[in-house]
Each structure stands twice: as C-alpha cells, then as structure tokens.
Amino acid sequence: MVLGDLMRALHNEIVPKISPVMEKLGLNENLWLNSIGNSTDKSHGDITLPCHAFSKILRKSPNDIATEIANNLDSDLNEIVEINIVNGFLNFKARNSWISKMASSIFLDIRLGVELEEPRTIVIDYSSPNIAKRMHVGHLRSTVIGDSLSRVLSFKGHNVIGENHIGDWGTPFGMLIEHYIECEDNDIDEIDLSTFYKEARNKFDSNEKFANRSRNRVVKLQSKDPETLMLWKSLVDYSLTHFNSVYRMLDVLLDDDNLAGESIYEELLPEVVNRLDSKGIIVESNGALVVFPEGWINRENNPLPLIIRKADGGYNYATTDLACIINRVESIGCDEMLYVVGAEQSQHFSMVFQVARDASLMNDQIKAVHVPFGLVLGTDGKKLASREGKAITLEELLQESIIRAEKLILEKNPSMPESERKDVSQMIGIGAIKYADLSIDRNKNYVFDWDKMLSFDGNTAPYLQYAHARICSIFRKSSISRDSLNPEIFCTNDFEISLCKSILGFSESIDETISSYSPHRLAVYLHHLAQDFASFYENCPVLLHDDKKMMNSRLALCDLTARILRSGLGLLGIETPEKM
C-alpha cells in the first residue's frame, strides 16, 4: 500500500515539534533528522525515532532518552498522534481524527491531492509502426505505456509532446513501391497489409530484376521524383488509415498531429554527418562512416561502431535518431526525451545518447531516457506473434477482447439494454488488454491470458471497473446526490482508516509512476485501493446506517474512492463504466 503522502504530512507535523526539544538536549539536526522515518512495525506507530545512537552522547539509555523527548513535546501534538516508547524507539501513531481530517481535505480538492510540478517540455517517442504493415501485438506495449506516461506527465502539469516515429522512409520503400505498381489491379484500397510487405520482400530476395528496379526506385524516391513521391504517399496514407483505426479502438491520444515519420528528418541527415565530423568523432571504416563511442566493445573485444552512413551511401537508424535529437532540442526546445522502445534496443539508445552528448547535440541538462519493456508471451511461454501460423494483428486482438467481454456482461447482467452492453463491452474489453499490460512491471515479460485479464477477480481492469460501477450503484440507490455531500469525514474503525490511508496515497503513486516511468506503480495502487474499498463496503454499512452524519461520511469515502478510480484508470487510458 502506498502511504507516502500521509507519512510525509505526518512527518512534517512531527519534526518541527521535535526540533526544539532535541536542540535543548544538545542534539543538532545532523544527528537525528535523517533517523526519523516510517516505522517498520505499524503496530507500534507510523513514524519512529530510534534513540540508540544518542546514548553515548547523553550517557543515558535509549528508553530514558525517548521518554525525556516525549515528556517535553508540545501538548498539541497529542491531538495529531499517539506517542509510545518501545525498546528505545520513540513512536508516533496518527490519530484517527487527524487521518479523517486529511481525507476531508482531499475531498474538496478537484485534483485529489495531486500537486502540479514546475512544467517541463517532454517529448515521448512511442508506438512507431512501420508503413505497409499492419500493427501487430508487438506494438501494443510501446503504444499503451507511452500513452499512459503521456497522460500522467500531463496531469502533473508538464508540456508533453507525443511523437509517433513511424518508419516511412528508406531503402525498403523501393521494393514496396515496385510491388505496389505490379499489384494486379493497382487499387490501394485492395491492398492487404497483412501480406503486402512479406510479398514485396520475397520478390526482392528471389527476383534480381525486381531487386534492381527496387534499388533504382529508391534513388528516384530520394531525388524526389514526382511519380515516385505520389506512389509513396499513397502507401503512407493508406497505412495511416489503418493505424488511426487501431488508435481509436485503443483510445490512445495519438493522431495525425503526432506523426513524426523518418521522412521529415531526411534533410537533417547530412547535417548529422557534418556535426559529427566537426567534432572530429566520425571516421571511415570499410567504406562506411562510423563513430566509436568510448567504452563500447564487441564480442571480439574490438571497439564497437555506431554506423552513421553505410558503405552504399544510405543512412542508418542511428543517423535518424540523432537527427530527431537535433530537432527535439533545437526546434521543440525539450527538457526531456523518453523513448518507449523494446528492451532489445537498450544498447542502441545508450550509444546514440552518448554520441549525441559527445557531439554537443544536447547538453547535460537535457534528459534522454530509454524506457524499455519486455515481451508479450502466449500461455505457452513463447512470444505471442502468431496463431495457427498466421500473424496476430493488434486489431484482431482488440476485437476478440470486446467480443469476449460482451459475453461476460451478457452472463452477468442479461437485462442490460443492447446499446448499453455494447458500450460497456468496449470499455471492459479494451481496458482488460491495456491493464494486463500496464499492471506488470514494464521491464518484465508477461503472459497474455484471456481468462485472467477478463476476470472480475484479482488485479484486473474488470475488477477495478466493477468497483467503480458498484459505487455508482450505491448512489443510484441513495437519496443523496454526490454533489450535495458534506466533506466532513470521520473514521470509527480500522476499515474506514485503511480506506482513508489508501485514498491519501494517490498522489504518491503518481509521483512513483513518474520517477520510475512505470505505469504499473499506479496500477498496483489502484488495486490496493479497490481491495480496501471492498473490505470497507463489506464491513461498514453505508445506506443502512441510522446516523445521517455517519452515512454522509461513508458516502463521502465512496465518492472519493470512485473519483480516484476514475481518475487513476483514466491516466492509464482506461474508461470506467457506471453500470456493469
């Protein structure tokens, strides 16, 4: 459970009260301030100060020192905490009344306790499909992780620019354009992107005449031949139509305004070479232009090159990435760059970032971070890529999830009107896939398991969505509207206290998500919140309570929980239905 915000607030209440007492004892802040922190044994307290290190200085036992400190603290601290001493530890346990007061303050805050940060301009590079190919399951992680980070960082007040760095330029387009020309009806709308690229590649590898025409077509493309550019644009536009369809299904923020194809950086590529050359770090090796970043060696223990321009004159991926950095630093003016790309590219980005700094393309004040992620595996433990020999497209996967979700909703609530069921099924089906990905540490592989991700039990989107819908149901049954609730919350039992503590951890979960670039930190928090709400709901009657003040307090806790679930899931890009 995330309790960072609560503990931070409690720490800030206690330290100013302890400080003058410690000063009187001759103990300056260097001796004790870093020692006071969260208690490891919550049965004794929330915050603890170990007094053992002071024994030698004061020539007293740790217990006696703790007692002396406690006896000299301002009496008004007793309104906030209960104080006890155990084995030389001075313990402070937050009183229920103080926790209730903190929860009441969150109730009135439209941002639910999440403070804005000083804004930074952050470019997030994510999704990045290739033209003339359908998006497949391998694009899922980059897309949903990048989307969630974009939402969370924007929520904290940052200027976030999402860039979809699509592969829309380079030597493969020679064979793609030639294959398009040779297609029987030459109708762009009839192209099957599932097989188009593979067919072109097979022709290129097996037909020398086709391969030569493809190479000549690349030259025409790079020289901006009008006919070739028109054919190229047709392929790009058709592919983008497919990409946008998938993005709409996934409900991610990407659209055409976020496109940053390799083609837009083409004119910057010679500039990359010039800048590296001006710094004296680019050399010729076997006809190619390369950089040997310090500290990188291959398996033979030789310096490892970063290829900038190939022997045939073509530019490499690294060149485009360096061009991107020039654009993002000098044109966009970014403070930070995040690259949400698979873990297999870690070495590539480390070398690119090092070369960029060596060539002064970015200074040390600009952060460049590779945000890696693991693989999506099937239930057989192998990379999820095909089914019965056929590649699995992302669109097919999403459609299947919606269909499966609708069957579950039909079983759970057969009386739900069809139109409403369709909408809810969309939310649950898409949410299930996204949450299954985002709830796992991005550095790890995860198993794509339909039964698990669509379950209404466990750490799943349907479980969290149902918790939200259940709260909405409570208010539908109540005569009290959410807008009319009194913000006063008071807790009388451990279930209410646990729920309050969870509620007060929302801001900390956001901070942890940002500091680690890991949406699963937020997902873990939301699951704990939903669990604490379930325990509260089962043990604390909400609508049956005769005490109106108590009923208001518990309804306020319900409302806060629903608002945080809705906000938190929204930051993961997941919708929250009000009925299920």
N, C-alpha and C positions, 0 to 999 in steps of 0.2 A: 504494500500500500504506500502511495506517495503522500507524505505528510510534511513535505518541505516547507510549504508556505506557513502552515500552522506553527511548526517548530521555529521557523525564522521569526515569526511575530512574537512567540513566547520568549525566545532568546533576547529579542530587542526590548522586551518588558523587564527582564530579569537583570541583564548586565548593568544598566545604569544604577540599579538599586544595590548591586553587589560592590560596584567600583569604590564608593567612598569607604565602605567597611574594610575592604582589602587594603586601601591606602592607609587607614588608621593602623592596621596590623603590620605595615611596612612591606607589603607585597605589591610591587608595581605590576602593571598590566602585562609586561613581558613574561611574568612568571605564571600567570593564571588564565589570561584571556583566551589563549588557544586551547586550554584544557577543558573549558566548559563546552558541552555539546550534547547531542542527542543520547539519551540513555539506551543502553543495550538491554536492560531489563525493564520493560514497560510496567511491570507490576510495582516497581518502586517509584517510578516517575517518568516524565517526558524529557526533562533536561537534567543533567547531572554535572556536579563539580567534584572531581576527585581531589582530596586534600592531602594525600600521602606525600606528595613532593614538597609540602610546606613544613613537614615535621622537623627536619634537620635545621631549617632556618629559625622556626619559632620554638623549637625544643618542647613540643607538645605532641600528643598522639593525634592521628588524623581525625578520630571521632571528636576529641576536645576542640580541635580547630573548627571542624564543621559546626559544632554546637555554638561556638563563640560567634561565628559568622551569622548563623541563623538567628541568634538572640539579638543581634544588632541591626538586623534588616528593618526597613520601614514597615510599619504595620499594614499600610495599604497594599503591600504585595500579597498579603493573605487573601485579599479579595480576588486575586488572579490565580494563585497557586496554593496547593497544599505542600508543606515542607516536611521532609523526613530525613533521617540520617541512618545509613546502613553501612557498616564496615568501613567507615571513613569517607563515604560518598555523601555529599550534600545533594539531595534530590528535590526536584520541583515538579509537581504534577498539576497540570492545568485543571482548574475547576470547571465543572460542567457549565456554570453560569457564564464563564468567560468564553468557552467554546461556543456556546449558544449566541453570545453577543457577536462573535466573529462571523458566524453563519448568517446572522441577521444583516450584517453589513454587506455581505456578498449578495444577499437577496435584492438589495437596492441597486446593485451595480450592473449596468447593462452588459459590461464586459466580463462579469462573473469573476472578478478578482484578477484578471489578466491585464497587467500594465503594458503600455506601449513602450517600445525601446527607441533610442535615438535612431532615426531611419538610415539605412544603408541601401545602396543600389546593388541588387544581387541578380546576376544572370544565372538561370538554371537551364542547362543543356540536357534535354531528356526526350525520350520516345525514339526519335531518329530512325524511322523506317526507310527502306530503300525503294526507289521508284521502280515500277514494273513488277513489283512483288506484293502479294497480299500480306498484311500484317499477321504474324503468327504468334503463338503463345510466348515465344521468346521476347516479344516487345512488351508484354504485359507488365513486368516488374519495373522496367525503366519508366513506363508511362504512369503507373499509379503511384510509385514512390515519388517521382518528380512532381506530379500533380499535388500530392499531399504536402510535400515540403513547400511548394509554392503557396498553398493556402495558409499553412501555419505561419510562414515568414511574413506574408501579407497581413495576417491577423495581428502580428506583433508590431506592425507599423512600417515595415520595410517596403521599398520600391522594388518589386520583384518583376523581372522580365523573363518570361519563359521563351526559350529558343528551341524550336524543333529542327535540329540539324539533319535534314534529310539528304540522302545520297542521290543527288540529281545531276551529277556531272562526272566526267572522267571517261576512261577508256571503255568500260562496258557498254556505254551508250552507242558506240559504233555498231556492235553486233545487235543491240536491241532495235535500233532504227532500221538496220538492214532486214532483220527478221520481220519487223512491222510492215515494211514495204512488200515483203514476199508473202505476207498473210493472204489467203485466198480472196477474201472479199475486201480486205484493207479497211474494215469498219472498226474504228476504235472502240465502239460500244460493244462489239462482239468479242473482244479480247478476254481470255480467261487468265487473270493474273496468277492463278494458282500454278499454271504450267508455262506461261509465256517466257519467263526468264530461263527456265530449265531447257525449253526447246531451243532458244537462242544459243545458250551455252553449248548444247550438244552439236548444233550446226557448226559453231565456231571451232570446236575441237576436232570435228570429223571431216569438214569440208574446207580445203585450203583456199579455194576460190572465194567462198563466203567469208573466210577469215581475212583475206586480202581486201575484199570490199569493205569489211568492217573497219579495218585499220585506216583505209582511205576516208571512210565516213567520219572517223574520229578527227582527222585533220580538217575536214570540212566543218565539223562542229566547232572546233577550237578557233577556226578562222571566221566564224560567224556567217557561214553560208546560209542565205535566207531560207532556201527549201529545207535544209537540214535542221535549222532552228525551229521551223514550223512543225516538222515531224517530232522533234524533241519535245516541244511544248505540248503537243497533243498527248504524248505518253505521260508527261508530268501531270497535266491537268486531269487526265483520266485516273491516274493513281491517287491524286489528291482527293478526288471524289470518294474513293473507297476509304482513304484514311479518315476523312471527316465523318463518314458514316459510322465508323468504329468509335471515334472520339465522342460522337453524340450518344451512342449506346453506353459507353463507359462513363458519360457525364464528367469528362475532364475539361479543363479550361482551355486546351489548345484549339486554335482555329487558324485561319489563313494569315492572320496578323502575326502569328508566332513563327511562321516559316522562315527558316534561315538555311536555305539549301547551299550545298557546296558551290553551286554556280555563282552565287553572289560574292564569293570570296576569290573567284578565279583571277580577277585583275590584281589582287593583292599578292598572289603567289610569287611573281618576280620580285616584289618588294621584300618579301621574307628573305629570299636569297641575298638581296643587296644588303639588308641589315645584318644578317649573319656574317656576310663577307666583310662588312665594315668593322665588325668586332674581331675579325681575324680568327673566327672559330669554325669556319666551314672549309673543308678540304675535299680534294678529289680522291676517289677510291674506286678502282676498276671502272672508270668512266662515269661513275655516279658522284654527286655532290652530297657529302655527309658531314655530320657533326659527331664528335666523340665526347659525350658528356663525361666529366670526371667521375670516377668511381664505378662505372658500369663495364662489366666484362662478360664475355660469352663463356660457353662450356669449355672451350679450349684455353681459357684464361687470357684471351686477347681482348683489347678494347672493343666495346660494343657500339656499333654505329647507329645513329638515328638518320635514316635516309631522307634527304630533303628533295633531291631531284634524281630520278632514276637515269640509268645509262641511256635509255631511249629518249630522254628529254621530258618524260612525264613526271608530274609531281606526286608525292606520296601523301598518305593520310596525315602524317606529322606536319607537312607543309600547310595543309588546310587548317589544322588545329592551331598552328602558330599564327596564321592569318586571322583566325577567329579571335585570338587573344589581342592582336593589334586593334581589331575593330571594336571589341568589347571594352578595351581600356581607353582608346583614344576617341572613339565616336560615341559610345554609350556612356563612358565615364563610370564604369562599375567599380565597386569596392570589393566585390567578392564574385567568384565564379564557381558554380557547382556543376560537376559533370556526373550525371546519373547514368553510369555505364557499367556493364558487367565486370565482375572481378578479374576476368581473364585479361582485361586491358590495363591492369594496375601498373605494370612496368612501362607501358607505352606512355601513360599520362605522367608518371613520375619523371621520365626522361624529357617529355615535352615541356613540363613546368620548369625543370632545371635549365633547359636550353633557353626558354623564354626569359628567365631571370638573368642568365649569363649574357644574353643579347640585349638586355635592358628593355625588353618589350613590356615588362611590368616590374614595378618596384616591390620592395618587401612589405609595403603597407597593403598591398592588394592580395587577398586570399584566393588561392586556386586549389580547389579540393575535388579529388575524385571520390565520388560516393558509390562504392561498388556494391554489388549484390550477387547472391548465389543463383542456383538453377531452380527451375520448376521441374519436379520429378513426378513420374507416374507412380501408382501404387506398387509397381514392380521395382521401384527404386532406380529406374533408368530415366534419363532425360525425356521429359514429355515433349515429343515433337511430332509423332505420327500415330495414326490409328489404322490398323489393318493395312499398313503400307502407304497410307495417304497422309500427307502433311495436314496437321490440325491448324486451321486458321483461327485467329482470335475472334472473328465474327461468329463462326460456328460455335465456339466455346461459350460465348455470351448468350447466344440464342438458346443453347441447350440448358444453360443455367436458369433462364427465365421460364422455360417450359417445365423444368423440374420444380421450380418454386411455385408455379401455379398449381401443380398437382398437390403439393403440400398444403397450400392455402385452401384448396377445394376440400381437402380432408378435414382440415382444422376448423374451417368456417364455411360450410356449404351454402349458407344463406346469404353470403356476401354477393351483392349485385355484380354482374359480369364485368361491367366497365371499371368498377372499383377494384375488382380482383385483378384485372389486367395491370392496372397502375401499381398496385401493391406487389404483384409478382415481379414487375420490372425492378422495383426498389430492392426487393429481397434477393432476386437472382443476381443482379449486378453487384449489390452490396456484399453478398456472400463471397463472390470471387475476389473482390477488392480487399475485403477484410482478411480473408485467408492468406493473402499475400502480405498485407501491411501489418498483421498481428505477429508476424515472425521476424526475428532479428534479420535485417536485410542481408547480413553477411553470410547467413546460413542458407543452404538448400531447403526447400520444403516440398512436401508431398501433396499433390493435387488430388484430394479425396472428396468426391461429391457428397457422400453420406455425412462426413464430418463438417464440411463447410456450410451445408444447408441445415444442420441440426439446430433445433431450438434449445439445446442444452450445451453447456460448455462455452469456451471462448470463441464465439462465432458472431457474425453480424446479425443473423436472425434472433439470437438470444438478446442482444443489446436493443435491436429494433423492437422486439416484443416488450422489453422493459419500458421503453418509451410509450408504446401503444397502451400498455397496462395503465400507466399514469394518466394518459389522456382519457381512458375509460373511467378512472376514478372521478375525474372532474365532470364527465358526462353524467355520472350518477349523482353527483353532488349538486346542491342548490347554490353553491358558492362558485362564482367565476374566478378564474386565476387573476384577473386584473384587479379584483376587489380584495385580495388577500392582504392582511396585516403583515408587515415584515417581521414582527416580533416572533422569534423562535426561542423556545426553551426546552431543554432536554432533561428527561427524568429517568432514563435508563440507558444501559450500555448499547442497545441497538440504535437509539437516536444519536448517541455520542459517536458511534462508529460511522454512521452515515454522515454526520456533520464533518468529521475528520476527513472522510473521503471527498466530500464536496469542497473542502478547503484546500485540497491537493491539486485542483485543476490547473492553476497557474504554474505550479512546479512541474507538472507533467508536460506542459507546453515548452517550458524552458529546457527540460531534459531532452525533448524531441529535437529542439533546435541545436543544442550543444553537441549532440551526437549524430545529427542528421538521420535520425532513426524514428520513423512514424510508429514503430511497434511500442515505443515508450508511452505514447498517448493511448494506443490500443490496450495495453496492459492496464493502464489507469482506468479506462472506461469499463473494462471487465470487472475490476475490483469494485468500482462504484455501483455497477448493476448488481453484483453479488451482495454488497452491503444493503442496497435498497431492498432486495428480495428478503433478506433477513429481517429488516425493519418492517416490511409490509406484512410478513407472516406473524410477527410478534407484537406489533403495535397497531391496534385497530384505528383506522383513520376516520371513517364516516360513522362508526357506531358509538363514538365517544360522546358522552353527555356534556362534557365540559367544552363549551364553544371555543374558549381560549386554547385548549389543548388541540381541538380539532383544527383550528386555524394554523397552529404551529406545525402540526403534522402535514397538513395540506401544503404549507409553505415549503417543507422539506421535499415533498413530492414534486412541487413545481420547480424547485431548484435542481433536483435530480434530472427532471425531464429537460430543462433548459441546457444543462451541461451535456447530457447525452446527445441532444440535438446539435449543439454547437460542436462538440468533440467529434461526433461522427461526420458532421459537415466538413470539418477540417481534414478528415480522411477521404472526403469526396463521396460520402455515403448518405443517402436520404433516409429520413425517419418517418415511416407511416404513422398515422394516428389510430388506425384500426388494422388488426391482423386476424 
